Every structure is written in C-alpha cells, then in structure tokens.
Amino acid sequence: MASPLRALGVDNPVLAAPMAGGPSTPALVVAAAGAGSLGFLAGGYRTADALAEQISEVRSHGVAFGVNLFAPNLLPVDPRDFRRYAAAIAPDARAFGIDTGTADIVEDDDHWTDKIDLLLAAPVPVVSFTFAVPEPAVVASLRAAGTLVVQTVTSPRGGPPGR
C-alpha cells in the first residue's frame, strides 16, 4: 500500500509532532521538510489568527506541512467523574498550592469553529486531530477541500461509541 505522504514529497516516515504550547514552530516544520519529513503546526491553545500567521510563515517556504487541532469533546464532562478525579489528584495538587476541591469544570472548544473555517478557506496539505474524532461533516469538508485528514489514536479502545 502506497503512503499518501509520498504524494506530499515525504520520504522520511519520522514526522515532527505537533507540540502545543510553543515547541512546534514554523522553523521546526520547515526543518522537518528539509529532512524529507513532514512537520505539524500545533493549533491547540492558539487562536485562529495566531494559527493563520504560522501557516502563512510555513507557506512562504513552499513546503508540505500539517496542522493539528484539538477536536472538541462531544460528550460533556460528568460532574461525578470530575470530582472523583479532582479528589484523586488532590495530594499532588496541594504540593503546588492548588485546591482541586474548589475547581470548576471548564468546557472549552479551543476556538474550534474559527480554526475549521480557516482551514476550509485556505486549505493546508494535512490536518490531524487529537483528543476526539471530529464530526463526519468536518472530515468530509476538509477532504473536499483537498486536505489529507488523519487522526491521532491514543488507546486501542478508541473514541466515543458510534464513532
């Protein structure tokens, strides 16, 4: 079976991972391409505007690349599970001055719609997803725009039922 990455000029199967929070820069993505690999910009923890700036920087080098997004959780956090987890990590958290007993559930979609709109308006070669599987319509739209869509898998069990 031929790898879809070959069509992108990727000869090196070791990819530069999207590391949210700073390590995945346009320079790292361009360096990965220079080594025959594929680098990913980390879309997590960024606004769509900040991601657009990084995409523009990488595009200016004319290399293949990917963008990774945190797919939003399709199921709300169960308050009982949250409290049970908060209690379990409380001793470790206290060492850092954090009181998990007063922590609130925060649901955050990480600017999901804005980022999808960006990637549909100005498609990139590859988009990957982490933490959840996006809605089928999102995947279909990205594919229709010419983007190779890939999914990060972190456990054999997979995502939510029916996905």
Secondary structure, 3 states (H helix, E strand, C coil): CCCCCHHHCCCCCCCECCCCCCCCCHHHHHHHHHCCCCEEEECCCCCHHHHHHHHHHHHCCCCCEEEEEECCCCCCCCHHHHHHHHHHHHHHHHCCCCCHHHCCCCCCCCCHHHHHHHHHHCCCCEEEEECCCCCHHHHHHHHHCCCEEEECCCCCCCCCCCC
